[in-house]
Amino acid sequence: MSTTTDRVPVEVCKGINGLEKVILREVRSSAEVYLYGGHVTSWKNDHGEELLFVSSKAQFKPPKAIRGGIPICFPQFGGQGNLEQHGFARNKIWSIESDPPPFPTVNSNKAFVDLILKPTEDDIKTWPHSYEFRLRITLGPGGDLMLTSRIRNTNTDGKPFTFTFAYHTYFSVSDISEVRVEGLETIDYLDNLQNRERFTEQGDAITFEGEVDKVYVSTPTKIAILDHEKKRTFVLRKDGLPDAVVWNPWDKKAKAMADFGDDEYKHMLCVEAAVVEKPITLKPGEEWKGRQELSAVPSSYCSGQLDPQRVLQTS
């Protein structure tokens, strides 16, 4: 792994409970990735401020998934299927891949790690398919965080497989009541609180006054999360991920979760780049790619600069 004169851009070390983690460092920022789950648990800006939410009650103990950060949901999003909630990728130990296949990348990025997940014999009893899941996590020189997933069907029996997917990103916010999401106006969504019934979002930015669990479908490639109190805007850009999940458990559900503080719902919001409505099917040898890029900018970046229609036309 490459080094510079003043800092090591990639460091492998022990984290909580002795679990292995990778620290990515850039001049102005840092990120941490646990091999357990291929799970990003920290993303800090140039002021050392944490941009992701991880619950104070998160359990870093397999097989329990880590509550917060960026869990990887594969091969099943949510509970719609025969597998455990959100599939198994977030509960597996991934490996660092030192020599991945060719991967188009910006040459200036030194702070990145390539992870790979393959099924064990036991895994195939649960989900009878062979696959290679490659995940590149990159911290850009400007502090942007990029996750690129490549999933390949390596079945030798000629069988295709089908999956749903999400980057289940937990953003850290000052106060959920002061946050709004732009870019999903007038978009159709499936409401998980109303038996996945389909509705159309109104023409205003999304604000929060109670529990929300919605899958927005056929969404723009760019979504913004504006945090008034912190004077910060998160910009989520995505490719190959047509849907966007918006989730906050609010007070009752928060209290019912053992690994989530009673009042922590006030300081987090999940906006997830996903493939949910129309699952992906891969034939043997075929590969799917889904990419998410996160950036945090001063909130002078506001409504007028985010035009969903323009984004749709140029994407």
C-alpha positions as CSV (number, residue, x, y, z in Angstrom):
1,M,0.0,0.0,0.0
2,S,1.3,3.4,-1.0
3,T,2.6,6.0,1.5
4,T,3.4,9.7,1.5
5,T,6.1,11.6,3.4
6,D,3.8,12.9,6.1
7,R,0.9,10.4,6.5
8,V,-0.1,6.9,5.6
9,P,-3.2,7.0,3.3
10,V,-4.1,3.4,4.1
11,E,-3.6,1.7,7.5
12,V,-4.9,-1.7,8.6
13,C,-5.3,-2.0,12.4
14,K,-7.5,-3.4,15.1
15,G,-10.8,-1.7,16.0
16,I,-13.5,-2.3,18.6
17,N,-13.5,-5.8,20.1
18,G,-10.4,-6.6,18.1
19,L,-12.2,-6.5,14.7
20,E,-9.9,-5.5,11.8
21,K,-10.5,-2.1,10.3
22,V,-8.9,0.0,7.5
23,I,-8.3,3.7,8.1
24,L,-8.2,5.9,5.0
25,R,-6.6,9.4,5.4
26,E,-6.4,12.4,3.1
27,V,-5.0,15.8,3.8
28,R,-8.3,17.1,5.0
29,S,-10.3,14.1,6.0
30,S,-10.5,10.5,7.1
31,A,-12.7,7.4,6.9
32,E,-12.8,4.0,8.7
33,V,-13.9,0.7,7.2
34,Y,-14.4,-2.5,9.2
35,L,-13.8,-5.8,7.4
36,Y,-16.8,-7.1,9.3
37,G,-19.5,-6.2,6.9
38,G,-17.3,-4.2,4.5
39,H,-18.8,-1.5,6.7
40,V,-17.8,2.2,6.7
41,T,-18.1,3.4,10.3
42,S,-16.5,6.8,10.1
43,W,-16.2,9.7,7.7
44,K,-14.7,12.9,9.0
45,N,-14.2,16.3,7.4
46,D,-11.2,18.7,7.6
47,H,-12.4,20.0,11.0
48,G,-12.5,16.4,12.4
49,E,-16.3,16.5,12.5
50,E,-18.0,13.1,12.2
51,L,-20.3,13.1,9.2
52,L,-21.9,9.6,9.7
53,F,-24.1,8.5,12.5
54,V,-23.1,5.4,14.5
55,S,-25.3,4.6,17.5
56,S,-23.6,4.8,20.9
57,K,-25.2,1.4,21.5
58,A,-23.9,-0.2,18.3
59,Q,-22.6,-3.7,18.9
60,F,-19.4,-4.5,17.2
61,K,-20.0,-8.2,17.8
62,P,-20.6,-10.7,14.9
63,P,-23.1,-11.8,13.8
64,K,-25.0,-8.6,14.9
65,A,-24.8,-5.9,12.2
66,I,-23.2,-2.6,13.2
67,R,-25.9,0.0,13.8
68,G,-25.0,3.1,11.8
69,G,-22.3,4.1,9.2
70,I,-22.9,2.5,5.8
71,P,-24.2,-1.0,6.0
72,I,-24.2,-2.9,2.7
73,C,-27.6,-4.5,2.0
74,F,-27.1,-7.6,-0.3
75,P,-28.6,-9.8,-1.7
76,Q,-31.9,-8.6,-0.1
77,F,-33.1,-5.2,0.9
78,G,-35.3,-5.2,4.0
79,G,-37.4,-8.2,4.8
80,Q,-38.9,-8.8,1.4
81,G,-37.5,-12.3,0.7
82,N,-36.4,-15.5,2.4
83,L,-33.2,-14.2,3.9
84,E,-32.5,-12.3,7.1
85,Q,-33.3,-8.5,7.2
86,H,-31.1,-6.7,4.6
87,G,-29.3,-9.9,3.5
88,F,-26.0,-11.3,4.7
89,A,-23.3,-9.1,3.3
90,R,-23.3,-6.8,6.4
91,N,-22.8,-9.8,8.7
92,K,-19.8,-11.4,6.9
93,I,-16.0,-10.8,7.2
94,W,-14.7,-9.4,4.0
95,S,-11.2,-9.7,2.7
96,I,-8.8,-7.1,1.4
97,E,-8.1,-7.7,-2.3
98,S,-4.5,-6.7,-3.1
99,D,-4.7,-7.3,-6.8
100,P,-8.2,-6.5,-8.0
101,P,-9.2,-6.6,-11.7
102,P,-8.8,-3.4,-13.7
103,F,-10.8,-0.6,-12.1
104,P,-11.1,2.9,-13.7
105,T,-10.1,5.4,-11.1
106,V,-8.7,8.9,-10.6
107,N,-5.0,8.5,-10.4
108,S,-4.6,11.1,-7.6
109,N,-6.6,9.0,-5.2
110,K,-4.2,7.2,-2.9
111,A,-6.6,6.6,0.0
112,F,-8.7,3.6,-1.1
113,V,-9.2,0.0,-0.2
114,D,-10.5,-2.9,-2.3
115,L,-12.6,-5.5,-0.5
116,I,-14.0,-8.8,-1.7
117,L,-16.7,-11.1,-0.5
118,K,-17.2,-14.7,-1.8
119,P,-19.6,-17.3,-0.4
120,T,-18.4,-20.1,1.8
121,E,-19.9,-23.6,1.6
122,D,-22.2,-22.7,4.6
123,D,-23.3,-19.5,2.8
124,I,-24.4,-21.5,-0.2
125,K,-26.9,-23.4,1.9
126,T,-28.6,-20.1,2.7
127,W,-28.4,-18.6,-0.7
128,P,-27.4,-21.2,-3.3
129,H,-25.4,-19.1,-5.7
130,S,-21.8,-18.4,-6.4
131,Y,-20.8,-14.7,-6.6
132,E,-17.9,-12.3,-6.3
133,F,-18.7,-9.0,-4.6
134,R,-16.0,-6.4,-5.0
135,L,-16.2,-3.2,-3.1
136,R,-13.9,-0.2,-3.5
137,I,-14.0,2.5,-0.9
138,T,-12.2,5.7,-1.8
139,L,-11.5,8.9,0.1
140,G,-10.9,11.7,-2.4
141,P,-8.4,14.5,-2.0
142,G,-11.3,16.9,-1.3
143,G,-12.8,14.7,1.3
144,D,-15.5,13.0,-0.9
145,L,-16.3,9.4,0.0
146,M,-16.9,7.0,-2.9
147,L,-18.2,3.5,-2.7
148,T,-18.3,1.3,-5.9
149,S,-19.7,-2.2,-5.8
150,R,-19.2,-4.8,-8.6
151,I,-21.2,-8.0,-8.2
152,R,-20.5,-10.9,-10.6
153,N,-22.4,-14.1,-11.1
154,T,-19.8,-16.9,-10.9
155,N,-22.3,-19.8,-10.9
156,T,-21.1,-22.8,-12.8
157,D,-24.5,-24.5,-13.1
158,G,-25.8,-21.9,-15.7
159,K,-28.3,-20.4,-13.2
160,P,-29.0,-16.7,-13.0
161,F,-29.6,-15.0,-9.7
162,T,-31.6,-12.0,-8.6
163,F,-30.9,-9.5,-5.9
164,T,-31.8,-6.2,-4.4
165,F,-29.2,-3.8,-2.9
166,A,-28.7,-0.6,-0.9
167,Y,-25.9,1.5,0.6
168,H,-27.8,2.0,3.9
169,T,-26.1,5.3,4.7
170,Y,-26.8,6.9,8.1
171,F,-26.0,10.6,8.0
172,S,-25.2,12.6,11.2
173,V,-27.6,15.6,11.5
174,S,-28.0,18.3,14.2
175,D,-31.8,17.9,14.6
176,I,-34.0,15.8,12.3
177,S,-36.8,18.5,12.6
178,E,-34.4,21.0,11.1
179,V,-33.4,18.9,8.1
180,R,-34.8,18.8,4.6
181,V,-34.1,16.6,1.6
182,E,-34.1,18.0,-1.9
183,G,-34.2,16.2,-5.2
184,L,-37.1,13.8,-4.6
185,E,-40.0,16.2,-5.1
186,T,-42.8,14.9,-7.3
187,I,-41.2,11.4,-7.3
188,D,-43.3,8.2,-6.7
189,Y,-42.5,6.2,-3.6
190,L,-43.5,3.0,-1.9
191,D,-44.5,3.6,1.7
192,N,-43.3,0.7,3.9
193,L,-45.5,2.1,6.8
194,Q,-48.6,1.5,4.6
195,N,-48.0,-1.9,3.1
196,R,-45.7,-0.6,0.3
197,E,-48.6,1.4,-1.2
198,R,-47.5,3.7,-4.0
199,F,-47.8,7.5,-3.6
200,T,-46.4,10.6,-5.3
201,E,-44.3,13.0,-3.2
202,Q,-45.6,16.5,-3.1
203,G,-43.7,19.4,-4.8
204,D,-41.9,20.6,-1.6
205,A,-38.6,19.4,-0.1
206,I,-39.0,16.5,2.3
207,T,-39.1,17.5,6.0
208,F,-39.6,15.3,9.1
209,E,-42.2,15.3,11.8
210,G,-42.5,11.6,12.5
211,E,-41.4,8.1,11.5
212,V,-40.6,7.7,7.8
213,D,-39.8,4.6,5.7
214,K,-40.1,5.2,2.0
215,V,-38.6,3.8,-1.2
216,Y,-38.5,6.5,-3.8
217,V,-38.3,4.9,-7.3
218,S,-36.7,6.1,-10.5
219,T,-34.9,8.9,-8.7
220,P,-32.5,11.6,-10.0
221,T,-28.8,10.9,-9.8
222,K,-28.3,13.6,-7.2
223,I,-30.0,14.2,-3.9
224,A,-29.2,16.8,-1.2
225,I,-29.7,16.7,2.5
226,L,-29.7,20.2,4.0
227,D,-28.9,20.6,7.7
228,H,-29.8,24.2,8.7
229,E,-28.3,24.2,12.2
230,K,-24.9,22.8,11.1
231,K,-24.9,25.0,8.0
232,R,-24.0,21.9,6.0
233,T,-25.4,20.1,3.0
234,F,-24.7,16.5,2.1
235,V,-24.7,15.8,-1.6
236,L,-25.4,12.2,-2.6
237,R,-24.6,11.3,-6.2
238,K,-25.3,7.8,-7.5
239,D,-25.0,5.6,-10.6
240,G,-26.6,2.3,-11.3
241,L,-28.9,2.8,-8.3
242,P,-32.3,4.0,-9.5
243,D,-34.1,4.1,-6.1
244,A,-33.6,6.0,-2.9
245,V,-34.7,4.9,0.6
246,V,-35.5,7.6,3.2
247,W,-35.7,6.3,6.8
248,N,-36.0,7.6,10.3
249,P,-37.4,5.3,13.1
250,W,-38.6,8.2,15.3
251,D,-39.2,7.7,19.0
252,K,-41.3,4.5,19.4
253,K,-39.2,2.4,17.1
254,A,-36.0,3.9,18.5
255,K,-36.9,2.7,22.0
256,A,-37.7,-0.8,20.7
257,M,-34.2,-1.3,19.2
258,A,-31.7,-2.6,21.7
259,D,-28.7,-1.2,19.7
260,F,-30.1,2.3,19.3
261,G,-30.4,5.1,21.9
262,D,-33.9,6.3,22.8
263,D,-33.3,9.8,21.5
264,E,-30.7,9.1,18.8
265,Y,-33.3,9.3,16.1
266,K,-33.1,13.1,16.4
267,H,-29.5,13.1,15.2
268,M,-29.6,10.7,12.2
269,L,-31.2,10.3,8.8
270,C,-30.8,7.5,6.4
271,V,-30.9,8.3,2.7
272,E,-29.9,5.2,0.8
273,A,-28.9,4.7,-2.8
274,A,-30.6,1.5,-3.7
275,V,-32.1,-1.0,-6.2
276,V,-35.4,-2.2,-4.6
277,E,-38.4,-1.9,-6.9
278,K,-36.9,-3.7,-9.9
279,P,-34.4,-6.4,-8.7
280,I,-31.2,-7.0,-10.7
281,T,-30.9,-10.4,-12.4
282,L,-27.4,-11.6,-13.5
283,K,-26.7,-14.5,-15.8
284,P,-23.4,-16.4,-15.2
285,G,-20.5,-14.2,-16.1
286,E,-22.5,-11.0,-16.0
287,E,-21.5,-8.2,-13.7
288,W,-23.5,-5.3,-12.1
289,K,-22.0,-2.1,-10.9
290,G,-23.4,0.5,-8.5
291,R,-21.7,3.6,-7.3
292,Q,-22.3,6.2,-4.6
293,E,-20.4,9.4,-4.0
294,L,-20.9,11.5,-0.9
295,S,-19.7,15.0,-0.3
296,A,-20.4,17.6,2.5
297,V,-20.4,21.2,1.5
298,P,-21.3,24.5,3.2
299,S,-25.0,25.2,3.1
300,S,-24.6,28.2,0.9
301,Y,-25.2,25.3,-1.6
302,C,-29.0,25.6,-1.5
303,S,-32.3,25.1,-3.4
304,G,-31.6,27.0,-6.5
305,Q,-28.4,25.0,-7.2
306,L,-30.1,21.6,-7.1
307,D,-32.4,21.2,-10.1
308,P,-33.6,17.5,-10.2
309,Q,-35.0,17.9,-13.8
310,R,-31.6,19.1,-15.1
311,V,-29.9,16.3,-13.3
312,L,-32.2,13.8,-14.9
313,Q,-31.6,15.1,-18.4
314,T,-27.8,15.1,-18.1
315,S,-27.4,11.8,-16.3
